Amino acid sequence: MNLRRSLDGIGRGLFVTGQLATRDILGEEAFHRMISHERRRTERSHKPFLLMLLDMGDVMSADNGTISLRKILNVLPLVTRETDVVGWYKNDLVVGAMLTEIDLEEKKHIQNTMLARVSSALQDNLSVEQFNQLSISFHWFPEEWQQVLSRRPNAPVLYPDLVKRDQARKLFRILKRAMDIFGSLVALILASPIFALVALAIKLTSRGPILFKQQRAGQYGVPFALLKFRSMHSDNNNNSHKEYVWKLISGVAEKKPCNGNGQGVYKLTSDPRITSVGAFLRKSSLDELPQFINVLKGEMSLVGPRPPIDYELEKYDLWHRRRVMEAKPGITGLWQVNGRNRLAFDEMVRLDLMYARSWSPWLDLKILLRTPRAVVEGAH
């Protein structure tokens, strides 16, 4: 049924009679599971869904705040379809309603209609003071990536299950951060002579800065400046790389010959933008050393998915985006030690998602111990 007709057909007389809702109201855990389930269904159908949250703010600690939220829960099933989901986004704090299977061209109309319908219904059921305390917010999945990248989110509203998973791993997260700080400090101290030699080689052989900074997307799309030793000529054009990456993500890129081994790799191997010193730095992965600074700052981890460039995100399929949301980016990761650039893009993403679901300090340690061998094998 068309959502517009469905919304328009809801009986307004229910509010006059004061009839209460009979539909089940989900608890917080069940509601979060439904949001996660709907995200995955949207990844397949590409039909967006709308999450509407209603928050009474500071009055929630008082009895009238709880009473107000209960009234809201009674009203929401009356202004939504039977197929929509209503429940506690945060138990006794924030109420939510999830509208599913929405046509793209109706997004603006649906949001405006719901805001007007809900506001009208609640004004009939809440006092003026209670209604003025109410905050109504709308969250669409999928979000536009440019909107995600243009702001630093306070919390990933559409990913409450991931937040809860991180909270359950609190001890592991503390251990992981401790490993990141210790490992990056040791690496920066031990590699300081190499830093000096690489910096000198770059400065003597090409014009431009020693370090290359590039905006990347961190976890939950938070942008940060990734650091590398500059391996390219300054003022180069990235169109060739962008075109190849887009083909790689779309699954139509061809493998490029590498070191005459006949296997080939999914990367540009004859790139005129790369300097002679830069070619050695990339082959040996020495160009990645400055990223230990990113790790020390907390923008990256020693182990995690590689952080994508903005124009990579533009071509991501919806399910690809989970690699950005589910784990902090890292210098090395599961796919780097399981085939490196010989893997197709979808295989890389699946390994990143497998890591995000099962990571632990012990898995990180195993990956770190396997990384030097993977670097050596990749250089030959």
N, C-alpha and C positions, 0 to 999 in steps of 0.2 A: 504494500500500500504506500502511496506517495506520502512522505512525511508531512508536507504542508497540509494536505487534506486531513491527515490524521490529527495533527495539532488543532486545525481549525474546527474539527468535529467534536472536540472535547466538550462535554456538557458544562456550561457555566453555572447551571442551577444547583450543582452539587455544593457550591460554597454557601449558597443561601440557606440550604437545608441543614448545613453543618454536618453532612454525612462524612464519616471517617473512612480512611482508606483501608481496604482489606488486603492489599498486596503485601507480600513479605518484604520487610525492611532488613537488608543485609547488615551484619556486623562488620566491623572494620576489616578483619582478616579476609572474610569472604568477598567484600567489596573490592579490596585490593587485588584479589585473585581474578575477579571479573575484569578489572582494568587491564591486567596483564594478558588475559585471554583475548580481550578485544583488540589490544595492540597487535597481537600475532594474527588475528583474523584480518585486520586492516592491511597488514603486510601482504596478505594474499589477494584480497579483494580490491585494495586501493580505494575503498570507500571510507571517508573519514568518520570519526565519531567525536562527539562533544561531551566534555566533562564540565558540569556546572557545580560550583561549590558555594555553599552558603555558610557564612561564619558570623556568629554573634559578637565576636570580639571580646572586650574586657568584661562584659556582663556574664560571661559563662561561668564564672566562679559562684555567682549568686543563684538562688533557687529560680528566680524568674528567667534567668538565662537558659536553664535546663528546660523549663516549661516552654519557652519560646522555640527551642530546637525541636521539642516534641510536636509542637503545632506545625512547624515547617515539615516535619516528616509525614504528618497527616495530609498536608496539602500537596506535596510533590507528586504522589501517585495520581492525583486528580488532574494534573496539568501535563502529564507525560503519557506515552503509550504503554500498553501492557508489556510490550517487548523491551522497553527501556528498563534500566536498573537503578534502584534507589537504595541508599544505605549510608552508613557512617563512614566518612573519609577518615575522621579521627573520632574515636568513641567519645560521645558527650561533649564534643568540641566543634566539629565541622561536619555538616551534612552534604551529601553529594548526590547528583543524578547524572546518569550516563545515557546519552541519546545516540543510538547506533544506526548504521546503514544509511548514512546521509549522502545525498547527491552533491557533488562538488559545487554545482551552480546554485545550490540553495543554502550554502553556508551562511551568508550574511542575513538572509531572510529568516532562517531558523533561529539564529542568535537573537535577532531583534524581537521575533515573535515570543520566544521563551522569556526574555527579559520583561516584556510587557505583560505577559500572561502570569508569570510568577509574582511580579510586583503587585499586580492588581489583586491576585488571590491572597497574598500575605497581608496586604493593607486591610483586608476584611477580617483577618484572623489575629493580627498583632496590634498592640497599642502603638500610638505614634512614636513613643520613646523606643519601644522595641524595634520597630521597623527602621528607625533612623540609625540604630546600632548595627543593623544588618549589612554585611558586605557580600555582594554577589560577584563572582568571577567566572570567566569562561576560558576553557583550555581545549584547544583543538589538537587532535592527533590525526595525521602527522603535522607537526609544526613546520613553518617555513624556516629553512636553515639560516637564511639571512637574518631573521628575527632572533634566532637562537644565538648566532654569532655576534650580534650587535649589543648583547646585554650579558651581564654576568648573573646567572640565575641564583637566587637565594636557595632554592630547592627544586629538584626535578619533579614537579607536581604530577606528571603523568607516569612516573616510575616509582610509586611508593613501595612496590615489592623489592626493587633494587636497594632502596634506602634501608628497608627492613633487613635485607640480606646482609648489607654492610654492617648494620648494627649488631647482627647476630655474630658477625666475624670480628667483633671489636678487638679481641686479643690478637688475632692474626693480623689485623690492620696495624696495630701498634708495633708488632714484630716486623711487619713489612716495612713500615716507615723507619724503624731503627736500622734495619738492614740497608735501606736506601741511604740514610745519612752516613752510616759508617762506611759503606761500600764506596759512595761517591767521594767522601773525604780521603779515603785511602788511595783511590784511583787518581784523584787530583794531585795528591802529594807525590806518589810514585811516578806519575807521568809528567811531572813538571819539567824535567829535562827534555822530554819529547815535545811538549808544548813549545818550548823555546826553539828547538830545532825546526819544527814544522812552521812556526811563525816566521822564522828567518828565511826558510826556503820559499814560502809564499811571497814574502816581501821582495825578495831578490829576483823572482822570476816573472812577476806580473804586477800590473798596477791594480790598486784597489785595497780595501780593508782586509785585515787578516781573518776576521770572523764574518760569517754570513748569518744574517738574522732573517727568519721567515715565519710569518704568522701561521700557526697550526691550530687545530681544534683539539683541546684537551677533553677530559671526561665531562660529560653532559654538555659538550659543545663550547666550553669555556675557552676563549682564545688565549694563546700565549706565544711569545717569541722564541722559537726553537733556535738553538745555536749550533753552528757547524764551523769547521775551518773552511774557508772559501776554496772551492775546487774549480770554479769557473771564472772565465773572463768577466770583468765588470760590464754592466749595461748590456747584458745578453737578452735575447728574446726567448721566452719559455713556451712558445706556441708548439714547438715540436714535441716537447715533453707532455704538454697538456693533451695534445692529440693522441699520443701513444697511451697515456694513462686512461683517457676516456675509452679507447678501444679495449684496454686491459679490463676495465671495470665491466664493460659491456660483453666481454667474453669473446671478442673477435680479434684480439691482438695476436700477432705471430711471434713465436720465439725468435730471439736474436742469437746468432752464433757467438760462442764464448770460449776462448782458449782452445779451440779446435777439438773439444771433447765430443762434439756431435749431439749433445743433449740440448743445448741452447738454454736461454734464460728469458724471463719476461721483464726485460729492461732495455733501455737504449744503451747499446754497447759501443756505438761509434757516434759520439756526440761532440760536434765541433766546438761546443761551448766550454768543454773541459780543458783545463791547462795540463801541461805535461806533469807537473807536480800533483795536480788535482787527480789525475788518473791513478797515480800510485796511492794517494790518500784514500780514494774510494775503494780501490781493490783491497787495501789492507784494513779498511774501516777506521783509519786514523782520523778521518774527517769528522767522525762521530764523537770524539773525545770531549769537546766542549759541552756536550749534553749532560755530562756529570754535574755541571752547574745547574742545569734545569732540574735535575734530580734533587740536588741539595736544596733548591728553592721550593720543592714540593710540587712543581708543575708536571713532572714526569716521575716514573719509577724506574728502577733498574730493569724490571721485567714487566712487559705489558704489550698491548697492540701498538703498532707504529701510529703516530698522530698524523692525520691526513691534512693535506693542503685544502684551502677553500674550494678550489675548482675541482678537486676530487669529490668533495661532498655533493657538488651539484649533480654528479652522475650516479651517486649511490642509489641503489634500490632501497626500499624501506627496510628490508631485513638487514642490509649492510650497515645501517645506522646503529644497530645494536652494539657494534664493536666500539663505537665512540661512547656509548652510554654506559656500558656494563663494566668497564675497567679503566683505570688511569693508564695513559700511554706509557710505553717503556722504550728503553734503548734496544733491548733484545726481547725475544718472545718465543712462543711455541713454534710458530711457523718458520722462524729464522733458523731453528735447529732441526727442522724437519723438512728440508728441501730448499729453503731460502727462496731465491728468485726463480727456481725451477717450477714452482707451484702456480697454478692459475689463481686468479683473484678470489673466486668463490671459495677455493680450498683454503686460502690464507684466512679469509673471514671466518670460516667454520672452525679453524684451529684457534683463532682469537676468541671466539665465543666459547669454545670448549675450555680454554684457559680461564675465562671470566667465571664460568660456572664452578670450576673445580680448583681454583688457585689456593695455595697455602704457602707458607714460608719454605716448606720442604720442596715443593714443586719449583718455586723460584730458585732455590739453591741448585737443583738438578739442571735447570735451564742455564743458569750462570756457568756451571761447570762444563756444560756441553758447548757453550758459545765459542770459546777460542778455537776448538776443532772445526766448528762450522765456518768461522772466518777464514781459517787456513785452507779448508777444502774449497771455499768459494773463491779464493784468490788463485786457484790453480785450474 
